[in-house]
Amino acid sequence: MKRAYNIKDFNNVFPGHGGFYDRFDCQLIMTLCTFVHFRTFVQMSPMTVPQIMTLISLLSAGEQQQLLTQLQQHVTNI
């Protein structure tokens, strides 16, 4: 936008690195990308019991039995 109006900003503060707004624009873009990445791939959302039961129903009978066995062992060790 500043190029359209031929406005110079603080390009003397950081010689050879462009102006202040060039640096600031980059930070805004990276903040947005970081936020989207975090929300999509990193942040854990809590699961409800019905959601867990739905996932368990997708397992085969053998996998469900193995899960039950491991849960029983986990509960008895608590």
Phi and psi in degrees as GROMACS dihedral restraints (atoms count N, CA, C in turn):
[ dihedral_restraints ]
;  ai    aj    ak    al  type     phi  dphi    fc
    3     4     5     6     1   -67.3    20    10
    4     5     6     7     1   -26.8    20    10
    6     7     8     9     1   -69.7    20    10
    7     8     9    10     1   -33.8    20    10
    9    10    11    12     1   -64.0    20    10
   10    11    12    13     1   -32.8    20    10
   12    13    14    15     1   -99.0    20    10
   13    14    15    16     1     2.6    20    10
   15    16    17    18     1    55.6    20    10
   16    17    18    19     1    48.9    20    10
   18    19    20    21     1  -104.1    20    10
   19    20    21    22     1   131.4    20    10
   21    22    23    24     1   -97.3    20    10
   22    23    24    25     1   140.8    20    10
   24    25    26    27     1  -112.9    20    10
   25    26    27    28     1  -138.9    20    10
   27    28    29    30     1   -86.4    20    10
   28    29    30    31     1    46.7    20    10
   30    31    32    33     1   -71.8    20    10
   31    32    33    34     1   -11.8    20    10
   33    34    35    36     1   -84.7    20    10
   34    35    36    37     1   -18.0    20    10
   36    37    38    39     1   -70.2    20    10
   37    38    39    40     1   -41.8    20    10
   39    40    41    42     1  -119.1    20    10
   40    41    42    43     1    79.2    20    10
   42    43    44    45     1   -58.3    20    10
   43    44    45    46     1   133.4    20    10
   45    46    47    48     1    81.3    20    10
   46    47    48    49     1     0.4    20    10
   48    49    50    51     1  -118.4    20    10
   49    50    51    52     1    13.1    20    10
   51    52    53    54     1    79.9    20    10
   52    53    54    55     1  -173.2    20    10
   54    55    56    57     1   -93.3    20    10
   55    56    57    58     1  -179.9    20    10
   57    58    59    60     1   -60.2    20    10
   58    59    60    61     1   -44.8    20    10
   60    61    62    63     1   -68.8    20    10
   61    62    63    64     1   -29.2    20    10
   63    64    65    66     1   -62.9    20    10
   64    65    66    67     1   -42.2    20    10
   66    67    68    69     1   -69.6    20    10
   67    68    69    70     1   -41.2    20    10
   69    70    71    72     1   -67.8    20    10
   70    71    72    73     1   -39.9    20    10
   72    73    74    75     1   -59.1    20    10
   73    74    75    76     1   -42.3    20    10
   75    76    77    78     1   -61.9    20    10
   76    77    78    79     1   -41.9    20    10
   78    79    80    81     1   -64.0    20    10
   79    80    81    82     1   -38.7    20    10
   81    82    83    84     1   -64.4    20    10
   82    83    84    85     1   -43.3    20    10
   84    85    86    87     1   -64.8    20    10
   85    86    87    88     1   -43.7    20    10
   87    88    89    90     1   -68.1    20    10
   88    89    90    91     1   -33.9    20    10
   90    91    92    93     1   -63.5    20    10
   91    92    93    94     1   -43.7    20    10
   93    94    95    96     1   -63.0    20    10
   94    95    96    97     1   -46.2    20    10
   96    97    98    99     1   -62.8    20    10
   97    98    99   100     1   -41.5    20    10
   99   100   101   102     1   -63.9    20    10
  100   101   102   103     1   -42.8    20    10
  102   103   104   105     1   -61.6    20    10
  103   104   105   106     1   -46.1    20    10
  105   106   107   108     1   -64.2    20    10
  106   107   108   109     1   -43.2    20    10
  108   109   110   111     1   -61.8    20    10
  109   110   111   112     1   -45.3    20    10
  111   112   113   114     1   -62.1    20    10
  112   113   114   115     1   -47.5    20    10
  114   115   116   117     1   -66.2    20    10
  115   116   117   118     1   -31.3    20    10
  117   118   119   120     1   -84.7    20    10
  118   119   120   121     1   -43.5    20    10
  120   121   122   123     1  -114.1    20    10
  121   122   123   124     1   -21.9    20    10
  123   124   125   126     1  -107.4    20    10
  124   125   126   127     1   -49.2    20    10
  126   127   128   129     1   -62.7    20    10
  127   128   129   130     1   129.6    20    10
  129   130   131   132     1   -89.7    20    10
  130   131   132   133     1   129.0    20    10
  132   133   134   135     1  -100.5    20    10
  133   134   135   136     1   139.2    20    10
  135   136   137   138     1   -66.1    20    10
  136   137   138   139     1   142.4    20    10
  138   139   140   141     1  -103.6    20    10
  139   140   141   142     1   143.4    20    10
  141   142   143   144     1   -92.5    20    10
  142   143   144   145     1   164.4    20    10
  144   145   146   147     1   -60.7    20    10
  145   146   147   148     1   -43.5    20    10
  147   148   149   150     1   -60.0    20    10
  148   149   150   151     1   -36.0    20    10
  150   151   152   153     1   -65.6    20    10
  151   152   153   154     1   -41.3    20    10
  153   154   155   156     1   -64.7    20    10
  154   155   156   157     1   -41.8    20    10
  156   157   158   159     1   -63.3    20    10
  157   158   159   160     1   -36.4    20    10
  159   160   161   162     1   -63.9    20    10
  160   161   162   163     1   -42.5    20    10
  162   163   164   165     1   -65.8    20    10
  163   164   165   166     1   -38.9    20    10
  165   166   167   168     1   -64.5    20    10
  166   167   168   169     1   -36.3    20    10
  168   169   170   171     1   -66.1    20    10
  169   170   171   172     1   -18.9    20    10
  171   172   173   174     1   -80.7    20    10
  172   173   174   175     1   -12.9    20    10
  174   175   176   177     1   -77.5    20    10
  175   176   177   178     1   156.6    20    10
  177   178   179   180     1   -72.6    20    10
  178   179   180   181     1   167.9    20    10
  180   181   182   183     1   -60.7    20    10
  181   182   183   184     1   -39.8    20    10
  183   184   185   186     1   -65.1    20    10
  184   185   186   187     1   -41.7    20    10
  186   187   188   189     1   -67.6    20    10
  187   188   189   190     1   -37.1    20    10
  189   190   191   192     1   -64.8    20    10
  190   191   192   193     1   -39.9    20    10
  192   193   194   195     1   -65.0    20    10
  193   194   195   196     1   -41.6    20    10
  195   196   197   198     1   -63.5    20    10
  196   197   198   199     1   -41.2    20    10
  198   199   200   201     1   -62.1    20    10
  199   200   201   202     1   -44.2    20    10
  201   202   203   204     1   -60.6    20    10
  202   203   204   205     1   -44.0    20    10
  204   205   206   207     1   -61.6    20    10
  205   206   207   208     1   -45.6    20    10
  207   208   209   210     1   -67.0    20    10
  208   209   210   211     1   -36.9    20    10
  210   211   212   213     1   -65.8    20    10
  211   212   213   214     1   -40.9    20    10
  213   214   215   216     1   -62.7    20    10
  214   215   216   217     1   -41.2    20    10
  216   217   218   219     1   -64.9    20    10
  217   218   219   220     1   -40.6    20    10
  219   220   221   222     1   -64.8    20    10
  220   221   222   223     1   -43.0    20    10
  222   223   224   225     1   -68.7    20    10
  223   224   225   226     1   -37.9    20    10
  225   226   227   228     1   -71.3    20    10
  226   227   228   229     1   -22.8    20    10
  228   229   230   231     1   -84.4    20    10
  229   230   231   232     1    -8.7    20    10
